[in-house]
Amino acid sequence: MRHLDLRIDRSTFTMLWRSLHAHETELLKVVEEHGEDSDRGPDTLNDIIALRLYKRELKEQAEKVFDKNAFILTDEYL
């Protein structure tokens, strides 16, 4: 497997983190709308699992570098 190392700053990480969260939300909506047993259900569930595993790994690495505010999903704190 090939491996890519990226150097990103805090604001770029936050944008990436929010995008991953938004994508997960959209995938969950697909499952809600079409059901787990539909044609799209199993593929979507697999995508959700893969995305969550990636998010977990990313979070573990990012927590060592960025403060907790980098993980905030909204702009309400501004």
C-alpha positions in Angstrom: 0.0 0.0 0.0 1.2 3.5 -0.8 1.4 6.1 1.9 1.0 9.8 1.8 2.3 12.2 4.5 0.7 15.6 4.5 1.8 18.7 6.4 -1.2 20.8 7.2 -1.8 23.8 9.5 -4.6 24.0 12.1 -7.1 25.8 9.9 -6.7 23.3 7.1 -7.1 20.4 9.6 -10.3 22.0 10.9 -11.7 22.3 7.4 -10.8 18.7 6.7 -12.3 17.5 10.0 -15.5 19.4 9.3 -15.7 18.0 5.8 -15.3 14.5 7.0 -18.0 15.0 9.6 -20.4 16.5 7.0 -19.7 13.6 4.6 -20.5 11.1 7.4 -23.8 13.0 8.1 -24.7 12.7 4.4 -23.9 9.0 4.3 -26.1 8.5 7.4 -29.0 10.3 5.6 -28.7 7.9 2.7 -29.0 4.9 5.0 -32.0 6.6 6.7 -33.7 7.4 3.4 -33.1 4.1 1.6 -32.7 1.6 4.5 -29.9 -0.8 5.3 -31.4 -3.5 3.1 -31.7 -1.4 0.0 -29.3 -1.6 -3.0 -27.3 1.3 -1.6 -27.5 0.3 2.1 -24.6 -2.1 2.4 -22.2 0.0 0.3 -23.1 3.1 2.3 -22.6 1.3 5.6 -19.2 0.1 4.5 -18.3 3.7 3.5 -19.5 4.9 7.0 -17.3 2.3 8.7 -14.3 3.1 6.6 -14.8 6.8 7.2 -15.1 6.4 11.0 -12.0 4.3 11.1 -10.1 7.0 9.2 -11.5 9.7 11.4 -10.4 7.8 14.5 -6.9 7.4 13.2 -6.7 11.1 12.1 -8.0 12.3 15.5 -5.4 10.2 17.4 -2.7 11.8 15.3 -4.1 15.3 15.3 -4.7 15.4 19.1 -1.0 15.3 19.5 -0.5 18.4 17.4 -3.6 20.6 17.6 -5.7 22.0 20.5 -9.2 20.8 21.1 -10.6 23.8 19.3 -9.4 22.4 16.0 -12.1 19.7 16.3 -15.0 22.1 16.7 -17.6 21.5 14.0 -19.3 24.9 13.9 -18.4 28.5 13.9 -20.6 29.3 17.0 -17.5 29.9 19.2 -16.4 32.8 17.0 
